[in-house]
Each structure stands twice: as C-alpha cells, then as structure tokens.
Amino acid sequence: MDSADPQLARFLHQLQAETQRQKFTEQVHTLTGRCWDVCFSDYRPPSKMDGKTQTCIQNCVNRMIDASNFMVEHLSKMNGGV
C-alpha cells in the first residue's frame, strides 16, 4: 500500500485516537485507585462524603495531574521539544 492512501491515513489517525483514549482511561483508573487508597483509610466509601475526604480527593487528583504535566513537560524538553 502507498503511504499516501487516504484510507490508511484515516485508519492510522483512528488508531492513534483510540490509543490516546485508552491511555487516558488507564490514567484515570490509576489516579482513582491511588487517591482512593490515600483518602479512604478503611477502603469503604462513607454513606456521605465529609469535607475532609472531599478535600483529600481534590488535592490528590490535583497533585497527580500536576505531577503528570510536569513529567510530560520534562520528557518533552529532554527529547528536544518545546
């Protein structure tokens, strides 16, 4: 097949988009598990989330996102990007 084939290009674009969706889903799953372990000490969700737990989850998610963004930027700079 010729690399200029529009069907091949469309397929590769769809494949890349699906791969990105899968990585995002994986990251959300990992983030959820880590923050759950940190914020719910008895591993059972309360019947009603209190302010302390809600703040813990928000902080945990925000720190994970910050760390992820930092790593992406750092790796990009190491590879000569940005």
BALUMMI-328888 format. One record per residue (C-alpha): chain; residue number from 0; residue in three letters; x, y, z. Coordinates in Angstrom, 1 decimal. Each point is the difference from the previous one (the first is absolute). Example, Ala and Ser with C-alpha at 12.3 -4.5 7.8 and 13.67 -1.06 7.14 Angstrom:
<recs>
REC,A,0,ALA,12.3,-4.5,7.8;
REC,A,1,SER,1.4,3.4,-0.7;
</recs>
This chain:
<recs>
REC,A,0,MET,0.0,0.0,0.0;
REC,A,1,ASP,1.1,3.5,-0.7;
REC,A,2,SER,0.6,2.2,3.0;
REC,A,3,ALA,-2.1,2.7,-1.6;
REC,A,4,ASP,-3.1,-2.3,0.0;
REC,A,5,PRO,-2.8,2.0,1.7;
REC,A,6,GLN,-1.6,-3.1,1.5;
REC,A,7,LEU,3.3,-0.9,1.6;
REC,A,8,ALA,0.5,3.5,1.3;
REC,A,9,ARG,-3.6,0.0,1.4;
REC,A,10,PHE,0.6,-3.4,1.6;
REC,A,11,LEU,3.3,1.2,1.6;
REC,A,12,HIS,-1.7,3.1,1.3;
REC,A,13,GLN,-2.8,-2.0,1.5;
REC,A,14,LEU,2.5,-2.4,1.5;
REC,A,15,GLN,1.9,2.8,1.6;
REC,A,16,ALA,-3.2,1.6,1.4;
REC,A,17,GLU,-1.0,-3.4,1.5;
REC,A,18,THR,3.4,-0.5,1.5;
REC,A,19,GLN,-0.2,3.5,1.7;
REC,A,20,ARG,-3.5,-0.8,1.3;
REC,A,21,GLN,1.3,-3.2,1.4;
REC,A,22,LYS,3.0,1.7,1.7;
REC,A,23,PHE,-2.4,2.6,1.5;
REC,A,24,THR,-2.3,-2.7,1.4;
REC,A,25,GLU,3.0,-1.8,1.4;
REC,A,26,GLN,1.2,3.2,1.7;
REC,A,27,VAL,-3.4,0.7,1.5;
REC,A,28,HIS,-0.1,-3.5,1.4;
REC,A,29,THR,3.4,0.3,1.5;
REC,A,30,LEU,-0.8,3.4,1.4;
REC,A,31,THR,-3.2,-1.2,1.5;
REC,A,32,GLY,1.7,-3.0,1.7;
REC,A,33,ARG,2.8,2.1,1.5;
REC,A,34,CYS,-2.3,2.7,1.3;
REC,A,35,TRP,-2.4,-2.6,1.4;
REC,A,36,ASP,2.8,-1.6,1.9;
REC,A,37,VAL,1.2,3.3,1.4;
REC,A,38,CYS,-3.4,1.5,0.9;
REC,A,39,PHE,-2.0,-3.0,1.1;
REC,A,40,SER,1.9,-1.6,2.8;
REC,A,41,ASP,-2.5,-2.8,0.6;
REC,A,42,TYR,-0.5,-0.7,-3.7;
REC,A,43,ARG,-3.8,0.5,0.2;
REC,A,44,PRO,-1.7,3.1,-1.3;
REC,A,45,PRO,-2.0,1.8,2.7;
REC,A,46,SER,-3.7,0.4,-0.4;
REC,A,47,LYS,0.6,3.7,-0.4;
REC,A,48,MET,3.4,1.6,-0.9;
REC,A,49,ASP,1.2,2.5,2.6;
REC,A,50,GLY,1.9,3.1,-0.7;
REC,A,51,LYS,3.3,-1.5,1.1;
REC,A,52,THR,-0.3,-2.9,-2.4;
REC,A,53,GLN,-1.2,2.2,-2.9;
REC,A,54,THR,3.0,2.4,0.5;
REC,A,55,CYS,2.4,-3.0,0.2;
REC,A,56,ILE,-1.3,-1.3,-3.4;
REC,A,57,GLN,0.1,3.4,-1.6;
REC,A,58,ASN,3.6,0.5,1.2;
REC,A,59,CYS,1.1,-3.5,-1.0;
REC,A,60,VAL,-1.4,0.4,-3.5;
REC,A,61,ASN,1.5,3.4,-0.5;
REC,A,62,ARG,3.4,-1.2,1.2;
REC,A,63,MET,-0.1,-3.0,-2.3;
REC,A,64,ILE,-1.0,2.3,-3.0;
REC,A,65,ASP,2.8,2.4,0.9;
REC,A,66,ALA,2.5,-2.8,0.2;
REC,A,67,SER,-1.1,-1.5,-3.3;
REC,A,68,ASN,0.2,3.4,-1.7;
REC,A,69,PHE,3.5,0.6,1.5;
REC,A,70,MET,1.2,-3.4,-1.3;
REC,A,71,VAL,-1.4,0.6,-3.5;
REC,A,72,GLU,1.7,3.4,-0.2;
REC,A,73,HIS,3.3,-1.3,1.4;
REC,A,74,LEU,0.0,-2.9,-2.5;
REC,A,75,SER,-0.9,2.3,-2.8;
REC,A,76,LYS,2.9,2.3,0.8;
REC,A,77,MET,2.4,-3.0,0.3;
REC,A,78,ASN,-1.1,-1.1,-3.5;
REC,A,79,GLY,0.8,3.4,-1.4;
REC,A,80,GLY,-3.6,1.2,-0.2;
REC,A,81,VAL,-1.6,3.2,1.3;
</recs>
